[in-house]
Amino acid sequence: LPKLRELVPKRYPIRHYPDITHAIRAQYPVPEWDVAYALTLVHSPVAQSAGLLIGSDDDFAVWLNGKRLADRLDLARGLMPDQDRVPVRLRAGVNVLLLKISQGLGDWGFCARFRRLRTPVAARRAEG
């Protein structure tokens, strides 16, 4: 979590929700016009390419191993699975996946999953 604290502006608290990074669809009430981050450690037994499918209500940004891969900062939409696809390259071993979800009005939520993996991966919530 020290690296996460470096990435996340100090005005945003790091909240610990049980299993937020493991849920296919997670919704937690947050105030309107807020932002939340989800951090997951993804273990891949081999280096491999995949597609990261993301659904978000509202905006999102995604980093893998500290590299910003994509963002959509112009959204005002409801959550549906697989709204955006981001090509990723997982390295062998532990990969750090960080999602930023910006909340506008109404409900908040996100979902993310990997597709087209050559070898299955295991994800776990970062402890700290």
The first five atom37 places (N, CA, C, CB, O) and aatype in JSON, in Angstrom:
{
  "aatype": [10, 14, 11, 10, 1, 6, 10, 19, 14, 11, 1, 18, 14, 9, 1, 8, 18, 14, 3, 9, 16, 8, 0, 9, 1, 0, 5, 18, 14, 19, 14, 6, 17, 3, 19, 0, 18, 0, 10, 16, 10, 19, 8, 15, 14, 19, 0, 5, 15, 0, 7, 10, 10, 9, 7, 15, 3, 3, 3, 13, 0, 19, 17, 10, 2, 7, 11, 1, 10, 0, 3, 1, 10, 3, 10, 0, 1, 7, 10, 12, 14, 3, 5, 3, 1, 19, 14, 19, 1, 10, 1, 0, 7, 19, 2, 19, 10, 10, 10, 11, 9, 15, 5, 7, 10, 7, 3, 17, 7, 13, 4, 0, 1, 13, 1, 1, 10, 1, 16, 14, 19, 0, 0, 1, 1, 0, 6, 7],
  "atom_mask": [
    [1, 1, 1, 1, 1],
    [1, 1, 1, 1, 1],
    [1, 1, 1, 1, 1],
    [1, 1, 1, 1, 1],
    [1, 1, 1, 1, 1],
    [1, 1, 1, 1, 1],
    [1, 1, 1, 1, 1],
    [1, 1, 1, 1, 1],
    [1, 1, 1, 1, 1],
    [1, 1, 1, 1, 1],
    [1, 1, 1, 1, 1],
    [1, 1, 1, 1, 1],
    [1, 1, 1, 1, 1],
    [1, 1, 1, 1, 1],
    [1, 1, 1, 1, 1],
    [1, 1, 1, 1, 1],
    [1, 1, 1, 1, 1],
    [1, 1, 1, 1, 1],
    [1, 1, 1, 1, 1],
    [1, 1, 1, 1, 1],
    [1, 1, 1, 1, 1],
    [1, 1, 1, 1, 1],
    [1, 1, 1, 1, 1],
    [1, 1, 1, 1, 1],
    [1, 1, 1, 1, 1],
    [1, 1, 1, 1, 1],
    [1, 1, 1, 1, 1],
    [1, 1, 1, 1, 1],
    [1, 1, 1, 1, 1],
    [1, 1, 1, 1, 1],
    [1, 1, 1, 1, 1],
    [1, 1, 1, 1, 1],
    [1, 1, 1, 1, 1],
    [1, 1, 1, 1, 1],
    [1, 1, 1, 1, 1],
    [1, 1, 1, 1, 1],
    [1, 1, 1, 1, 1],
    [1, 1, 1, 1, 1],
    [1, 1, 1, 1, 1],
    [1, 1, 1, 1, 1],
    [1, 1, 1, 1, 1],
    [1, 1, 1, 1, 1],
    [1, 1, 1, 1, 1],
    [1, 1, 1, 1, 1],
    [1, 1, 1, 1, 1],
    [1, 1, 1, 1, 1],
    [1, 1, 1, 1, 1],
    [1, 1, 1, 1, 1],
    [1, 1, 1, 1, 1],
    [1, 1, 1, 1, 1],
    [1, 1, 1, 0, 1],
    [1, 1, 1, 1, 1],
    [1, 1, 1, 1, 1],
    [1, 1, 1, 1, 1],
    [1, 1, 1, 0, 1],
    [1, 1, 1, 1, 1],
    [1, 1, 1, 1, 1],
    [1, 1, 1, 1, 1],
    [1, 1, 1, 1, 1],
    [1, 1, 1, 1, 1],
    [1, 1, 1, 1, 1],
    [1, 1, 1, 1, 1],
    [1, 1, 1, 1, 1],
    [1, 1, 1, 1, 1],
    [1, 1, 1, 1, 1],
    [1, 1, 1, 0, 1],
    [1, 1, 1, 1, 1],
    [1, 1, 1, 1, 1],
    [1, 1, 1, 1, 1],
    [1, 1, 1, 1, 1],
    [1, 1, 1, 1, 1],
    [1, 1, 1, 1, 1],
    [1, 1, 1, 1, 1],
    [1, 1, 1, 1, 1],
    [1, 1, 1, 1, 1],
    [1, 1, 1, 1, 1],
    [1, 1, 1, 1, 1],
    [1, 1, 1, 0, 1],
    [1, 1, 1, 1, 1],
    [1, 1, 1, 1, 1],
    [1, 1, 1, 1, 1],
    [1, 1, 1, 1, 1],
    [1, 1, 1, 1, 1],
    [1, 1, 1, 1, 1],
    [1, 1, 1, 1, 1],
    [1, 1, 1, 1, 1],
    [1, 1, 1, 1, 1],
    [1, 1, 1, 1, 1],
    [1, 1, 1, 1, 1],
    [1, 1, 1, 1, 1],
    [1, 1, 1, 1, 1],
    [1, 1, 1, 1, 1],
    [1, 1, 1, 0, 1],
    [1, 1, 1, 1, 1],
    [1, 1, 1, 1, 1],
    [1, 1, 1, 1, 1],
    [1, 1, 1, 1, 1],
    [1, 1, 1, 1, 1],
    [1, 1, 1, 1, 1],
    [1, 1, 1, 1, 1],
    [1, 1, 1, 1, 1],
    [1, 1, 1, 1, 1],
    [1, 1, 1, 1, 1],
    [1, 1, 1, 0, 1],
    [1, 1, 1, 1, 1],
    [1, 1, 1, 0, 1],
    [1, 1, 1, 1, 1],
    [1, 1, 1, 1, 1],
    [1, 1, 1, 0, 1],
    [1, 1, 1, 1, 1],
    [1, 1, 1, 1, 1],
    [1, 1, 1, 1, 1],
    [1, 1, 1, 1, 1],
    [1, 1, 1, 1, 1],
    [1, 1, 1, 1, 1],
    [1, 1, 1, 1, 1],
    [1, 1, 1, 1, 1],
    [1, 1, 1, 1, 1],
    [1, 1, 1, 1, 1],
    [1, 1, 1, 1, 1],
    [1, 1, 1, 1, 1],
    [1, 1, 1, 1, 1],
    [1, 1, 1, 1, 1],
    [1, 1, 1, 1, 1],
    [1, 1, 1, 1, 1],
    [1, 1, 1, 1, 1],
    [1, 1, 1, 1, 1],
    [1, 1, 1, 0, 1]
  ],
  "atom_positions": [
    [[0.78, -1.21, 0.0], [0.0, 0.0, 0.0], [0.83, 1.28, 0.0], [-0.89, -0.01, 1.17], [0.28, 2.32, -0.36]],
    [[2.09, 1.28, 0.37], [2.84, 2.53, 0.3], [2.9, 3.08, -1.13], [4.26, 2.33, 0.83], [2.8, 4.29, -1.33]],
    [[3.07, 2.21, -2.12], [3.11, 2.66, -3.52], [1.75, 3.23, -3.92], [3.51, 1.49, -4.46], [1.67, 4.24, -4.61]],
    [[0.67, 2.58, -3.47], [-0.68, 3.09, -3.75], [-0.85, 4.48, -3.14], [-1.75, 2.12, -3.2], [-1.41, 5.37, -3.77]],
    [[-0.37, 4.66, -1.92], [-0.5, 5.95, -1.27], [0.23, 7.04, -2.08], [0.05, 5.89, 0.16], [-0.21, 8.19, -2.11]],
    [[1.34, 6.67, -2.73], [2.07, 7.62, -3.58], [1.24, 8.01, -4.8], [3.42, 7.02, -4.03], [1.27, 9.16, -5.23]],
    [[0.5, 7.05, -5.36], [-0.28, 7.29, -6.58], [-1.58, 8.03, -6.33], [-0.58, 5.98, -7.24], [-2.03, 8.8, -7.18]],
    [[-2.19, 7.8, -5.17], [-3.5, 8.36, -4.88], [-3.33, 9.71, -4.16], [-4.35, 7.38, -4.01], [-2.64, 9.78, -3.14]],
    [[-3.93, 10.76, -4.69], [-3.82, 12.06, -4.0], [-4.26, 11.94, -2.54], [-4.67, 13.13, -4.72], [-5.23, 11.24, -2.22]],
    [[-3.55, 12.63, -1.65], [-3.8, 12.51, -0.21], [-5.21, 12.92, 0.2], [-2.8, 13.34, 0.55], [-5.7, 12.48, 1.24]],
    [[-5.87, 13.76, -0.6], [-7.22, 14.19, -0.24], [-8.23, 13.04, -0.36], [-7.66, 15.35, -1.12], [-9.36, 13.16, 0.1]],
    [[-7.8, 11.91, -0.99], [-8.68, 10.75, -1.12], [-8.26, 9.69, -0.12], [-8.64, 10.18, -2.56], [-7.13, 9.19, -0.19]],
    [[-9.14, 9.33, 0.81], [-8.78, 8.28, 1.77], [-8.73, 6.92, 1.07], [-9.79, 8.24, 2.94], [-9.42, 6.69, 0.08]],
    [[-7.91, 6.05, 1.6], [-7.88, 4.66, 1.11], [-8.82, 3.88, 2.01], [-6.41, 4.05, 1.13], [-8.54, 3.66, 3.18]],
    [[-9.93, 3.45, 1.44], [-10.93, 2.7, 2.2], [-10.75, 1.22, 1.9], [-12.38, 3.17, 1.85], [-10.39, 0.85, 0.79]],
    [[-11.0, 0.39, 2.88], [-10.88, -1.05, 2.71], [-12.27, -1.67, 2.69], [-10.0, -1.68, 3.82], [-12.9, -1.83, 3.74]],
    [[-12.73, -2.02, 1.5], [-14.01, -2.72, 1.36], [-13.72, -4.2, 1.23], [-14.82, -2.19, 0.13], [-12.83, -4.58, 0.48]],
    [[-14.44, -5.04, 1.93], [-14.18, -6.48, 1.81], [-14.5, -6.97, 0.4], [-15.02, -7.26, 2.85], [-15.6, -6.76, -0.11]],
    [[-13.53, -7.6, -0.21], [-13.68, -8.27, -1.5], [-14.1, -7.35, -2.65], [-14.68, -9.35, -1.38], [-14.65, -7.84, -3.63]],
    [[-13.85, -6.06, -2.56], [-14.25, -5.17, -3.65], [-13.54, -5.54, -4.94], [-13.95, -3.72, -3.29], [-14.11, -5.39, -6.02]],
    [[-12.32, -6.03, -4.85], [-11.58, -6.34, -6.06], [-11.88, -7.74, -6.58], [-10.11, -6.2, -5.81], [-11.38, -8.12, -7.64]],
    [[-12.66, -8.5, -5.86], [-12.98, -9.86, -6.28], [-14.39, -9.96, -6.87], [-12.84, -10.81, -5.11], [-14.72, -10.96, -7.5]],
    [[-15.2, -8.94, -6.66], [-16.59, -9.0, -7.09], [-16.69, -8.82, -8.6], [-17.42, -7.94, -6.36], [-16.0, -7.99, -9.19]],
    [[-17.56, -9.59, -9.22], [-17.85, -9.38, -10.63], [-18.57, -8.05, -10.79], [-18.71, -10.55, -11.2], [-18.31, -7.3, -11.73]],
    [[-19.48, -7.76, -9.87], [-20.19, -6.48, -9.88], [-20.25, -5.98, -8.44], [-21.64, -6.62, -10.5], [-20.86, -6.62, -7.58]],
    [[-19.65, -4.86, -8.19], [-19.61, -4.31, -6.84], [-20.25, -2.93, -6.85], [-18.16, -4.24, -6.31], [-19.93, -2.1, -7.7]],
    [[-21.15, -2.69, -5.92], [-21.73, -1.36, -5.77], [-21.73, -0.99, -4.3], [-23.18, -1.31, -6.36], [-22.25, -1.71, -3.46]],
    [[-21.13, 0.15, -4.02], [-21.08, 0.68, -2.68], [-21.53, 2.12, -2.75], [-19.66, 0.56, -2.05], [-21.16, 2.83, -3.69]],
    [[-22.32, 2.58, -1.81], [-22.74, 3.98, -1.85], [-21.56, 4.9, -1.56], [-23.87, 4.25, -0.85], [-20.85, 4.72, -0.57]],
    [[-21.36, 5.86, -2.41], [-20.37, 6.92, -2.18], [-21.06, 8.23, -2.48], [-19.08, 6.73, -3.07], [-22.02, 8.27, -3.24]],
    [[-20.57, 9.32, -1.89], [-21.19, 10.61, -2.18], [-21.08, 10.93, -3.68], [-20.53, 11.73, -1.34], [-20.21, 10.42, -4.38]],
    [[-21.98, 11.78, -4.14], [-21.91, 12.18, -5.53], [-20.63, 12.98, -5.77], [-23.15, 13.01, -5.93], [-20.12, 13.63, -4.86]],
    [[-20.13, 12.92, -6.99], [-18.92, 13.62, -7.41], [-17.74, 13.22, -6.53], [-19.14, 15.13, -7.35], [-17.07, 14.07, -5.94]],
    [[-17.5, 11.93, -6.45], [-16.41, 11.37, -5.67], [-15.6, 10.43, -6.55], [-16.94, 10.64, -4.4], [-15.95, 10.22, -7.71]],
    [[-14.54, 9.87, -6.01], [-13.69, 8.95, -6.75], [-13.3, 7.81, -5.82], [-12.43, 9.68, -7.32], [-13.16, 8.0, -4.62]],
    [[-13.12, 6.62, -6.39], [-12.67, 5.46, -5.62], [-11.63, 4.72, -6.43], [-13.87, 4.52, -5.25], [-11.64, 4.75, -7.66]],
    [[-10.72, 4.05, -5.73], [-9.67, 3.25, -6.36], [-9.84, 1.8, -5.91], [-8.25, 3.79, -6.0], [-10.21, 1.54, -4.77]],
    [[-9.56, 0.87, -6.82], [-9.57, -0.56, -6.5], [-8.22, -1.13, -6.93], [-10.76, -1.31, -7.22], [-7.8, -0.95, -8.07]],
    [[-7.56, -1.82, -6.02], [-6.24, -2.39, -6.27], [-6.31, -3.9, -6.13], [-5.18, -1.79, -5.3], [-6.81, -4.41, -5.14]],
    [[-5.8, -4.6, -7.13], [-5.78, -6.06, -7.11], [-4.41, -6.55, -7.55], [-6.89, -6.65, -8.02], [-3.81, -5.99, -8.47]],
    [[-3.92, -7.58, -6.9], [-2.69, -8.24, -7.32], [-3.07, -9.45, -8.17], [-1.81, -8.68, -6.09], [-3.82, -10.31, -7.73]],
    [[-2.55, -9.5, -9.38], [-2.88, -10.57, -10.33], [-1.63, -11.4, -10.57], [-3.43, -9.98, -11.68], [-0.61, -10.88, -11.04]],
    [[-1.7, -12.68, -10.23], [-0.56, -13.57, -10.44], [-0.76, -14.34, -11.74], [-0.38, -14.56, -9.25], [-1.75, -15.06, -11.91]],
    [[0.18, -14.17, -12.66], [0.16, -14.9, -13.92], [1.35, -15.85, -13.95], [0.19, -13.92, -15.15], [2.48, -15.42, -13.74]],
    [[1.12, -17.15, -14.2], [2.23, -18.09, -14.2], [3.19, -17.87, -15.37], [1.7, -19.51, -14.25], [4.35, -18.31, -15.32]],
    [[2.72, -17.2, -16.43], [3.56, -16.93, -17.61], [3.3, -15.51, -18.08], [3.27, -17.95, -18.75], [2.26, -14.93, -17.77]],
    [[4.22, -14.95, -18.83], [3.97, -13.67, -19.49], [2.97, -13.93, -20.61], [5.31, -13.02, -20.05], [3.11, -14.88, -21.37]],
    [[1.95, -13.07, -20.7], [0.92, -13.3, -21.71], [0.12, -12.04, -21.99], [-0.02, -14.42, -21.26], [0.01, -11.14, -21.15]],
    [[-0.42, -11.99, -23.2], [-1.31, -10.91, -23.59], [-2.74, -11.29, -23.27], [-1.16, -10.57, -25.1], [-3.09, -12.47, -23.26]],
    [[-3.57, -10.29, -23.02], [-4.98, -10.54, -22.71], [-5.76, -9.26, -22.99], [-5.18, -11.0, -21.23], [-5.18, -8.21, -23.29]],
    [[-7.05, -9.37, -22.89], [-7.92, -8.21, -22.94], [-8.49, -7.98, -21.55], [0.0, 0.0, 0.0], [-8.97, -8.92, -20.92]],
    [[-8.45, -6.75, -21.08], [-9.08, -6.39, -19.82], [-10.39, -5.72, -20.16], [-8.16, -5.45, -18.95], [-10.41, -4.65, -20.77]],
    [[-11.5, -6.35, -19.77], [-12.83, -5.82, -20.04], [-13.3, -5.07, -18.8], [-13.83, -6.96, -20.43], [-13.28, -5.6, -17.69]],
    [[-13.73, -3.83, -19.01], [-14.1, -2.96, -17.89], [-15.51, -2.44, -18.09], [-13.1, -1.79, -17.76], [-15.89, -2.05, -19.2]],
    [[-16.28, -2.43, -17.02], [-17.56, -1.75, -16.98], [-17.49, -0.72, -15.86], [0.0, 0.0, 0.0], [-16.92, -1.0, -14.81]],
    [[-18.06, 0.45, -16.08], [-17.95, 1.48, -15.05], [-19.14, 2.42, -15.06], [-16.66, 2.28, -15.24], [-19.77, 2.67, -16.09]],
    [[-19.43, 2.93, -13.88], [-20.43, 3.97, -13.68], [-19.77, 4.97, -12.74], [-21.81, 3.39, -13.08], [-19.94, 4.82, -11.53]],
    [[-19.07, 5.91, -13.16], [-19.07, 6.59, -14.45], [-17.68, 6.44, -15.1], [-19.45, 8.11, -14.27], [-17.38, 5.4, -15.7]],
    [[-16.81, 7.48, -14.98], [-15.5, 7.48, -15.63], [-14.58, 6.43, -15.04], [-14.85, 8.86, -15.51], [-14.81, 5.94, -13.93]],
    [[-13.52, 6.06, -15.8], [-12.52, 5.16, -15.26], [-11.14, 5.49, -15.82], [-12.88, 3.7, -15.57], [-11.0, 6.13, -16.86]],
    [[-10.12, 5.04, -15.1], [-8.74, 5.01, -15.56], [-8.16, 3.69, -15.05], [-7.9, 6.27, -15.06], [-8.57, 3.2, -14.0]],
    [[-7.21, 3.14, -15.79], [-6.63, 1.85, -15.4], [-5.11, 1.89, -15.57], [-7.24, 0.69, -16.23], [-4.59, 2.4, -16.56]],
    [[-4.42, 1.33, -14.55], [-2.97, 1.19, -14.58], [-2.64, -0.28, -14.38], [-2.28, 2.07, -13.48], [-3.33, -0.98, -13.64]],
    [[-1.58, -0.75, -15.04], [-1.05, -2.09, -14.82], [0.45, -1.93, -14.58], [-1.35, -3.05, -16.03], [1.18, -1.41, -15.43]],
    [[0.89, -2.4, -13.42], [2.3, -2.32, -13.04], [2.84, -0.89, -13.13], [3.14, -3.24, -13.92], [3.97, -0.66, -13.57]],
    [[2.02, 0.06, -12.72], [2.43, 1.46, -12.68], [2.32, 2.22, -13.98], [0.0, 0.0, 0.0], [2.59, 3.42, -14.02]],
    [[1.93, 1.56, -15.06], [1.79, 2.21, -16.36], [0.3, 2.47, -16.65], [2.43, 1.35, -17.49], [-0.51, 1.54, -16.65]],
    [[-0.02, 3.73, -16.9], [-1.42, 4.07, -17.23], [-1.72, 3.53, -18.63], [-1.68, 5.62, -17.17], [-1.06, 3.88, -19.6]],
    [[-2.73, 2.67, -18.7], [-3.07, 2.02, -19.97], [-4.2, 2.7, -20.71], [-3.43, 0.58, -19.72], [-4.2, 2.76, -21.94]],
    [[-5.17, 3.21, -19.97], [-6.35, 3.79, -20.63], [-7.13, 4.62, -19.63], [-7.24, 2.68, -21.24], [-7.02, 4.45, -18.42]],
    [[-7.94, 5.51, -20.18], [-8.91, 6.23, -19.36], [-10.04, 6.69, -20.25], [-8.25, 7.42, -18.63], [-9.88, 6.91, -21.45]],
    [[-11.19, 6.84, -19.63], [-12.38, 7.42, -20.26], [-12.92, 8.4, -19.25], [-13.46, 6.32, -20.67], [-13.59, 8.01, -18.29]],
    [[-12.64, 9.67, -19.46], [-12.98, 10.69, -18.48], [-14.14, 11.56, -18.93], [-11.78, 11.55, -18.19], [-14.35, 12.65, -18.4]],
    [[-14.88, 11.07, -19.91], [-15.98, 11.84, -20.48], [-17.31, 11.1, -20.37], [-15.69, 12.15, -21.94], [-18.24, 11.36, -21.13]],
    [[-17.41, 10.19, -19.42], [-18.56, 9.3, -19.36], [-19.59, 9.76, -18.35], [-18.11, 7.9, -19.02], [-19.26, 10.32, -17.31]],
    [[-20.83, 9.52, -18.66], [-21.94, 9.65, -17.72], [-22.86, 8.49, -18.09], [-22.68, 11.09, -17.81], [-23.79, 8.65, -18.88]],
    [[-22.58, 7.34, -17.52], [-23.29, 6.13, -17.94], [-23.57, 5.23, -16.75], [-22.5, 5.38, -19.0], [-22.96, 5.37, -15.69]],
    [[-24.49, 4.32, -16.95], [-24.76, 3.29, -15.97], [-23.82, 2.12, -16.18], [0.0, 0.0, 0.0], [-23.2, 1.99, -17.24]],
    [[-23.7, 1.29, -15.17], [-22.8, 0.14, -15.22], [-23.38, -0.98, -16.06], [-22.51, -0.35, -13.82], [-24.53, -1.39, -15.87]],
    [[-22.58, -1.47, -16.97], [-22.85, -2.7, -17.72], [-21.52, -3.41, -17.9], [-23.55, -2.4, -19.11], [-20.5, -2.74, -18.11]],
    [[-21.49, -4.73, -17.82], [-20.23, -5.44, -18.01], [-19.65, -5.19, -19.4], [-20.43, -6.95, -17.79], [-20.38, -5.0, -20.38]],
    [[-18.33, -5.19, -19.48], [-17.6, -5.2, -20.75], [-17.87, -3.99, -21.64], [-17.95, -6.44, -21.51], [-17.95, -4.13, -22.86]],
    [[-18.01, -2.82, -21.06], [-18.26, -1.61, -21.85], [-17.01, -1.16, -22.6], [-18.75, -0.48, -20.96], [-17.11, -0.57, -23.67]],
    [[-15.83, -1.43, -22.05], [-14.58, -1.04, -22.68], [-13.6, -2.2, -22.63], [-13.98, 0.21, -21.99], [-13.61, -2.99, -21.69]],
    [[-12.75, -2.29, -23.67], [-11.72, -3.33, -23.73], [-10.36, -2.67, -23.85], [-11.97, -4.3, -24.92], [-10.15, -1.79, -24.69]],
    [[-9.44, -3.11, -22.98], [-8.09, -2.56, -22.96], [-7.12, -3.72, -23.17], [-7.79, -1.79, -21.62], [-7.11, -4.66, -22.37]],
    [[-6.29, -3.68, -24.22], [-5.28, -4.74, -24.37], [-4.2, -4.59, -23.29], [-4.64, -4.7, -25.79], [-3.73, -3.49, -23.02]],
    [[-3.82, -5.71, -22.69], [-2.8, -5.69, -21.64], [-1.77, -6.77, -21.91], [-3.44, -5.89, -20.24], [-2.03, -7.74, -22.63]],
    [[-0.6, -6.58, -21.33], [0.47, -7.58, -21.37], [0.84, -7.87, -19.92], [1.72, -7.08, -22.2], [1.47, -7.05, -19.25]],
    [[0.45, -9.06, -19.44], [0.78, -9.49, -18.09], [2.19, -10.06, -18.08], [-0.24, -10.53, -17.56], [2.57, -10.8, -18.99]],
    [[2.96, -9.73, -17.06], [4.27, -10.34, -16.92], [4.13, -11.6, -16.07], [5.28, -9.34, -16.28], [3.14, -11.76, -15.36]],
    [[5.09, -12.49, -16.14], [5.09, -13.68, -15.29], [5.29, -13.22, -13.85], [6.2, -14.71, -15.73], [6.18, -12.42, -13.57]],
    [[4.48, -13.74, -12.95], [4.56, -13.35, -11.55], [3.45, -12.4, -11.18], [0.0, 0.0, 0.0], [2.36, -12.45, -11.76]],
    [[3.71, -11.52, -10.23], [2.68, -10.62, -9.7], [2.58, -9.36, -10.55], [3.0, -10.25, -8.24], [3.58, -8.74, -10.88]],
    [[1.35, -9.0, -10.91], [1.03, -7.78, -11.64], [0.1, -6.95, -10.77], [0.38, -8.1, -13.03], [-0.81, -7.5, -10.14]],
    [[0.32, -5.64, -10.73], [-0.49, -4.75, -9.91], [-1.48, -4.04, -10.81], [0.4, -3.73, -9.14], [-1.1, -3.26, -11.69]],
    [[-2.77, -4.3, -10.6], [-3.85, -3.7, -11.37], [-4.55, -2.66, -10.5], [-4.85, -4.78, -11.87], [-5.04, -2.97, -9.41]],
    [[-4.6, -1.42, -10.98], [-5.24, -0.34, -10.25], [-6.31, 0.29, -11.13], [-4.2, 0.72, -9.79], [-6.03, 0.69, -12.26]],
    [[-7.53, 0.37, -10.61], [-8.64, 1.02, -11.31], [-9.07, 2.25, -10.53], [-9.83, 0.04, -11.49], [-9.14, 2.23, -9.3]],
    [[-9.34, 3.32, -11.24], [-9.9, 4.54, -10.65], [-11.29, 4.71, -11.25], [-8.99, 5.81, -10.92], [-11.45, 4.71, -12.47]],
    [[-12.28, 4.84, -10.4], [-13.66, 5.03, -10.84], [-14.14, 6.37, -10.3], [-14.59, 3.86, -10.37], [-14.11, 6.61, -9.1]],
    [[-14.58, 7.24, -11.21], [-15.1, 8.54, -10.81], [-16.62, 8.48, -10.78], [-14.62, 9.66, -11.76], [-17.24, 7.94, -11.69]],
    [[-17.19, 9.03, -9.74], [-18.63, 9.0, -9.54], [-19.24, 10.36, -9.85], [-18.97, 8.58, -8.11], [-18.77, 11.39, -9.37]],
    [[-20.29, 10.36, -10.66], [-21.05, 11.58, -10.92], [-22.3, 11.58, -10.06], [0.0, 0.0, 0.0], [-22.23, 11.75, -8.84]],
    [[-23.44, 11.38, -10.69], [-24.72, 11.34, -9.97], [-25.27, 9.92, -9.95], [-25.73, 12.29, -10.62], [-24.97, 9.12, -10.83]],
    [[-26.06, 9.62, -8.93], [-26.75, 8.34, -8.87], [-25.86, 7.21, -8.37], [0.0, 0.0, 0.0], [-24.95, 7.43, -7.57]],
    [[-26.12, 5.99, -8.86], [-25.4, 4.8, -8.41], [-23.95, 4.84, -8.86], [-26.07, 3.54, -8.94], [-23.56, 5.61, -9.75]],
    [[-23.16, 3.99, -8.22], [-21.74, 3.86, -8.52], [-21.42, 2.38, -8.62], [-20.85, 4.56, -7.45], [-22.0, 1.57, -7.89]],
    [[-20.5, 2.01, -9.51], [-20.09, 0.62, -9.59], [-19.04, 0.42, -10.65], [0.0, 0.0, 0.0], [-18.77, 1.31, -11.46]],
    [[-18.45, -0.76, -10.64], [-17.49, -1.13, -11.67], [-17.39, -2.65, -11.73], [-16.1, -0.48, -11.41], [-17.8, -3.34, -10.8]],
    [[-16.84, -3.13, -12.82], [-16.5, -4.54, -12.94], [-15.33, -4.65, -13.91], [-17.73, -5.4, -13.43], [-15.17, -3.81, -14.79]],
    [[-14.52, -5.66, -13.73], [-13.37, -5.87, -14.6], [-13.05, -7.35, -14.65], [-12.14, -5.05, -14.12], [-13.19, -8.07, -13.66]],
    [[-12.61, -7.81, -15.82], [-12.22, -9.21, -15.98], [-11.28, -9.33, -17.15], [-13.46, -10.13, -16.17], [-11.26, -8.48, -18.05]],
    [[-10.49, -10.4, -17.13], [-9.57, -10.68, -18.23], [-10.22, -11.64, -19.21], [-8.23, -11.26, -17.7], [-10.97, -12.54, -18.82]],
    [[-9.93, -11.44, -20.48], [-10.4, -12.35, -21.54], [-9.22, -12.76, -22.4], [-11.51, -11.68, -22.42], [-8.19, -12.08, -22.44]],
    [[-9.38, -13.87, -23.06], [-8.39, -14.39, -24.01], [-7.03, -14.66, -23.36], [-8.22, -13.41, -25.16], [-5.98, -14.36, -23.92]],
    [[-7.1, -15.22, -22.16], [-5.87, -15.62, -21.47], [-5.41, -16.97, -22.0], [-6.1, -15.7, -19.94], [-6.22, -17.86, -22.22]],
    [[-4.13, -17.11, -22.22], [-3.57, -18.4, -22.62], [-3.52, -19.34, -21.43], [-2.16, -18.22, -23.23], [-3.77, -20.54, -21.56]],
    [[-3.19, -18.78, -20.25], [-3.07, -19.53, -19.01], [-3.87, -18.8, -17.94], [-1.57, -19.7, -18.59], [-3.77, -17.58, -17.84]],
    [[-4.66, -19.5, -17.12], [-5.45, -18.83, -16.08], [-4.56, -18.05, -15.11], [-6.28, -19.85, -15.31], [-3.41, -18.4, -14.87]],
    [[-5.14, -16.99, -14.55], [-4.45, -16.17, -13.55], [-5.22, -16.23, -12.25], [-4.31, -14.71, -14.04], [-6.38, -16.61, -12.21]],
    [[-4.55, -15.84, -11.17], [-5.2, -15.77, -9.86], [-5.1, -14.33, -9.37], [-4.53, -16.76, -8.83], [-4.04, -13.7, -9.46]],
    [[-6.2, -13.8, -8.85], [-6.22, -12.42, -8.33], [-6.49, -12.47, -6.83], [-7.3, -11.55, -9.06], [-7.23, -13.31, -6.33]],
    [[-5.86, -11.53, -6.14], [-6.13, -11.41, -4.7], [-6.1, -9.94, -4.31], [-5.1, -12.22, -3.87], [-5.42, -9.11, -4.92]],
    [[-6.85, -9.65, -3.29], [-6.9, -8.29, -2.76], [-5.57, -7.95, -2.11], [-8.07, -8.14, -1.74], [-4.98, -8.78, -1.41]],
    [[-5.11, -6.76, -2.33], [-3.87, -6.3, -1.71], [-4.12, -6.07, -0.22], [-3.35, -5.0, -2.39], [-5.09, -5.43, 0.16]],
    [[-3.25, -6.59, 0.6], [-3.37, -6.42, 2.05], [-2.54, -5.24, 2.5], [-2.93, -7.7, 2.79], [-1.53, -4.9, 1.87]],
    [[-2.95, -4.61, 3.57], [-2.1, -3.53, 4.06], [-2.74, -2.58, 4.95], [0.0, 0.0, 0.0], [-2.1, -1.64, 5.41]]
  ]
}
